[in-house]
Amino acid sequence: MCCKLLCAVAAPHVFEAVTATFTCAGNEFTSKGKTILTPGWKEIDRRFRACFKANADAPELARELPEITEGQTFDKVEASVTEHFTTPPKPYTEDTLLSAMERAGAEDMPEDAERQGLGTPATRASILEKLVQMGVIERRGKQLLPTKDGHNLACVLPNVLTSPKLTAEWETKLTAIAKGEADPDGFMADIEEMTRGLIVGYSQISEDAQKLFQAERVVIGKCPRCGEAVYEGKKNYYCGNRACQFVMWKNDRFFEERGKAFTPKIAAALLKDGTAKVKGLRSIKTGKTYDGTVLLADTGGKYVNYRIERRDKN
């Protein structure tokens, strides 16, 4: 018995990664897993776990598939349709995302790889901070959620850049280079070739993909001249109808002289009611502040005018 155990410890664990595609009633189904060729040291691990009931049935990272062959058919397969309600997966927290980064691509890496996952224990937290700074993820309480730009970026990037397999391949090659088993110049040449290919293949994105990154226009109100929507721009509030010249400038002299920022709230009130109550207006004559009502005095010309309709006593 001891000899068998020693042999099992010495023997390597050999398996074959399998992707099986099944066709049924015109529908295609795919299953991924592995077929164990030689249990090797894993047999000792299984028996050791069996001694302790806890974690005895812990699942493998990749499911074991039964022996299957290409072209194999299955007759009299029992099947039924049931209806269930699913719930979306819980959003990541920083802890769960760091854990997922540590395991990412593990099934594609050799079991003896010195480093697995995305990044290192020292760099994973800084990677998350970088993503937050870039605006592709955001914090909401303890949760980390993708932003609109994050969703869009994942949609347009090629799969080769978003898959952990790329990290798995590079880590394997870097480990081989560190051991003197691979050529670093060849590794860099492969990266340069891949980069050139990506630039050629993805230098242009479709019009639909470009629209994903267009800034969403914020509607402030309706144009008093043509009734179309008025949007907020970086420097103004403008009518969406190109034939209409209605525009209210944020740096309008009327508001600057009175020491007041022309905010979207003020603009929305002017468009809705023609007037806006504004606090803290500065008197041009005395320099004192007061609360008043600003009137939109649009005469249909190139510039929009404003005037104080009423001053309120403080």
C-alpha positions in Angstrom: 0.0 0.0 0.0 2.8 2.4 0.9 4.5 1.7 -2.4 1.3 2.5 -4.3 1.0 5.8 -2.4 4.7 6.7 -3.1 4.2 6.0 -6.7 1.0 8.1 -6.8 2.9 11.0 -5.2 5.7 10.7 -7.7 3.4 10.4 -10.7 2.3 13.6 -12.4 -1.3 14.6 -12.6 -2.2 14.5 -16.3 -5.5 15.7 -17.7 -6.8 16.8 -21.0 -8.7 20.1 -21.4 -12.0 19.4 -23.3 -14.5 21.6 -25.0 -17.5 19.6 -26.1 -20.1 20.9 -28.5 -23.4 19.2 -28.7 -26.2 19.7 -31.2 -29.8 19.0 -30.4 -32.9 19.9 -32.3 -30.9 22.5 -34.2 -29.6 24.1 -31.1 -25.9 24.1 -30.1 -24.7 23.6 -26.5 -21.1 23.8 -25.2 -19.6 22.3 -22.2 -16.0 22.9 -20.9 -14.1 20.6 -18.5 -11.3 18.2 -18.3 -10.8 14.5 -18.7 -8.4 12.9 -16.2 -5.8 10.8 -17.9 -3.5 10.0 -14.9 -4.7 10.9 -11.4 -1.1 11.1 -10.1 -0.6 13.1 -6.9 -4.3 14.2 -7.1 -5.2 10.7 -5.9 -3.3 11.4 -2.6 -5.1 14.7 -2.3 -8.5 13.0 -2.8 -7.8 10.4 -0.2 -6.5 13.0 2.2 -9.7 15.0 1.9 -11.7 11.9 2.3 -10.1 11.4 5.8 -11.7 14.7 6.8 -15.3 15.2 5.9 -14.9 18.9 5.6 -14.2 19.9 2.0 -14.3 16.3 1.0 -16.5 17.2 -1.9 -14.9 20.5 -2.8 -15.4 21.1 -6.6 -12.4 21.3 -8.9 -11.7 24.6 -10.8 -12.7 22.8 -14.0 -15.4 20.1 -14.1 -14.5 16.5 -14.9 -16.2 15.3 -18.0 -17.0 11.6 -18.8 -15.1 10.1 -21.6 -16.6 11.3 -24.9 -15.6 11.0 -28.6 -16.1 13.1 -31.6 -19.3 12.2 -33.5 -20.7 10.4 -30.5 -24.5 10.3 -30.3 -26.9 10.0 -27.4 -30.3 8.3 -27.8 -33.3 8.6 -25.5 -32.0 11.6 -23.6 -34.5 12.6 -20.9 -35.2 16.3 -20.9 -37.8 18.6 -19.4 -38.6 22.3 -19.4 -39.0 24.0 -16.1 -39.5 27.7 -15.3 -37.4 29.4 -12.7 -36.6 33.0 -11.7 -33.0 34.0 -11.5 -31.4 36.9 -9.7 -28.4 38.9 -11.0 -25.1 38.1 -9.3 -24.2 40.4 -6.5 -22.0 43.4 -7.4 -18.3 43.0 -6.5 -16.9 44.6 -3.4 -13.2 45.4 -3.2 -12.5 42.2 -1.3 -14.4 39.9 -3.7 -13.0 41.6 -6.8 -9.4 41.2 -5.5 -10.2 37.6 -4.8 -11.5 37.2 -8.4 -8.4 38.9 -9.8 -6.3 36.4 -7.9 -8.1 33.4 -9.5 -8.7 34.9 -12.9 -7.4 32.6 -15.7 -6.3 29.9 -13.2 -7.9 27.2 -15.4 -5.7 28.3 -18.3 -2.4 28.4 -16.4 -0.1 25.4 -15.7 -0.6 24.1 -12.2 3.1 24.7 -11.5 3.0 28.4 -12.5 4.7 30.5 -10.0 2.2 33.3 -10.4 -1.5 33.2 -11.3 -4.3 35.7 -11.7 -4.3 39.3 -12.7 -1.5 41.4 -11.2 0.3 40.6 -8.0 -0.8 40.9 -4.3 1.2 44.1 -4.2 -0.4 45.6 -7.4 -4.0 44.5 -7.5 -5.3 47.2 -5.1 -3.5 49.9 -7.2 -5.0 48.5 -10.4 -8.5 49.0 -8.9 -7.6 52.6 -7.9 -6.4 53.2 -11.4 -9.7 52.0 -12.8 -11.6 54.3 -10.5 -9.5 57.3 -11.5 -10.0 56.5 -15.2 -13.8 56.5 -14.6 -14.4 52.9 -15.8 -15.6 51.7 -12.3 -17.1 53.6 -9.4 -17.6 53.0 -5.7 -21.1 53.0 -4.3 -20.8 52.2 -0.6 -18.8 49.0 -0.4 -19.7 48.0 -4.0 -17.6 48.5 -7.1 -19.7 49.0 -10.2 -18.8 49.5 -13.9 -19.6 53.0 -15.2 -21.2 53.6 -18.6 -17.8 54.2 -20.1 -16.6 50.9 -18.5 -19.4 49.0 -20.1 -18.7 50.6 -23.5 -15.0 50.0 -23.3 -15.5 46.3 -22.6 -17.8 46.1 -25.6 -15.3 47.6 -28.1 -12.1 46.1 -26.9 -11.0 42.9 -28.7 -11.5 39.6 -26.8 -7.7 39.0 -26.7 -7.2 42.0 -24.5 -10.1 41.3 -22.1 -9.5 37.6 -21.6 -7.4 36.4 -18.6 -5.9 33.9 -21.0 -3.5 36.6 -22.3 -2.2 37.1 -18.8 -1.9 33.3 -18.3 0.2 33.0 -21.5 2.5 35.9 -20.6 3.0 34.7 -17.0 3.9 31.3 -18.3 6.4 32.7 -20.8 7.9 35.1 -18.2 8.4 32.2 -15.8 10.2 30.3 -18.5 12.4 33.3 -19.2 13.2 33.7 -15.5 14.3 30.0 -15.5 16.4 30.5 -18.7 14.1 28.3 -20.7 12.9 31.0 -23.1 14.2 33.9 -25.1 13.2 37.4 -23.8 13.8 39.0 -27.2 11.5 36.5 -28.8 8.9 37.3 -26.1 9.1 41.0 -26.8 9.0 40.4 -30.6 5.8 38.5 -30.2 4.2 41.4 -28.2 5.3 43.9 -30.9 3.8 41.7 -33.6 0.5 41.4 -31.6 0.4 45.2 -31.0 0.9 45.9 -34.7 -1.8 43.5 -35.6 -4.2 45.1 -33.1 -3.5 48.5 -34.4 -4.2 47.4 -38.0 -7.3 45.4 -37.1 -8.9 47.8 -34.6 -7.6 51.3 -35.7 -11.2 52.1 -36.8 -14.3 51.2 -34.9 -17.8 51.2 -36.3 -20.1 54.2 -36.2 -22.4 52.4 -33.7 -19.3 51.8 -31.4 -18.3 55.5 -31.7 -21.8 56.6 -30.6 -21.3 54.6 -27.3 -18.7 57.2 -26.2 -20.6 60.3 -27.2 -21.4 62.5 -24.2 -25.0 62.3 -23.2 -26.7 65.6 -23.8 -28.5 66.9 -20.7 -31.9 68.5 -21.5 -32.4 71.8 -19.6 -35.8 72.7 -21.0 -37.7 73.8 -24.1 -36.6 76.5 -26.5 -38.9 79.6 -26.1 -38.5 80.3 -29.9 -39.1 76.9 -31.6 -40.1 74.6 -28.8 -37.3 72.1 -29.4 -35.1 70.8 -26.5 -32.4 73.0 -25.0 -29.2 71.2 -24.0 -26.4 72.0 -21.7 -23.0 72.5 -23.3 -19.6 73.2 -21.8 -20.0 77.0 -22.3 -23.7 77.5 -23.0 -27.3 76.3 -23.1 -28.2 75.8 -26.7 -31.3 74.8 -28.8 -31.1 71.4 -30.4 -32.6 72.8 -33.6 -29.7 73.8 -35.7 -31.9 76.2 -37.7 -32.7 78.0 -34.4 -30.0 80.4 -33.0 -31.3 80.5 -29.5 -28.4 80.2 -27.0 -27.7 81.3 -23.5 -24.0 81.7 -22.6 -22.8 80.7 -19.2 -20.4 83.6 -19.0 -23.1 86.1 -19.8 -22.1 89.6 -18.7 -25.4 90.1 -16.8 -24.6 87.3 -14.3 -20.9 88.0 -14.1 -21.4 91.6 -13.1 -23.8 90.5 -10.4 -21.3 87.9 -9.1 -23.5 84.9 -9.8 -22.8 81.7 -11.8 -25.4 81.0 -14.5 -26.2 77.5 -13.2 -28.4 74.8 -15.0 -31.0 75.4 -12.2 -31.3 79.0 -13.1 -31.4 78.2 -16.8 -34.1 75.6 -16.4 -36.3 78.0 -14.4 -35.9 80.7 -17.1 -36.9 78.3 -19.8 -39.9 77.0 -17.9 -41.4 80.1 -16.5 -39.5 83.0 -18.1 -38.3 84.0 -14.6 -35.9 82.6 -12.0 -35.6 83.5 -8.3 -31.9 84.0 -7.6 -30.3 84.6 -4.2 -27.1 86.5 -3.5 -27.2 88.9 -6.5 -24.6 91.7 -6.1 -25.7 95.3 -6.7 -23.6 97.0 -9.4 -24.0 100.3 -7.7 -23.5 99.5 -4.0 -21.8 96.1 -4.1 -24.4 94.8 -1.6 -26.1 91.5 -2.2 -29.8 90.9 -2.5 -32.3 88.3 -3.6 -34.2 89.0 -6.7 -36.2 87.6 -9.7 -34.4 87.5 -13.0 -36.5 87.9 -16.2 -35.7 86.2 -19.5 -36.0 89.1 -22.1 -35.6 87.3 -25.4 -36.1 89.6 -28.4 -35.3 86.9 -31.0 -31.9 88.4 -31.9 -28.4 86.9 -31.8 -28.1 87.4 -28.0 -30.5 86.7 -25.2 -31.1 89.5 -22.7 -32.0 89.4 -19.0 -33.2 92.0 -16.5 -34.1 92.2 -12.8 -37.8 92.1 -12.5 -38.0 92.4 -8.7 -35.7 92.9 -5.7 -36.6 91.2 -2.5 -35.6 92.8 0.8 -33.2 90.8 3.0 
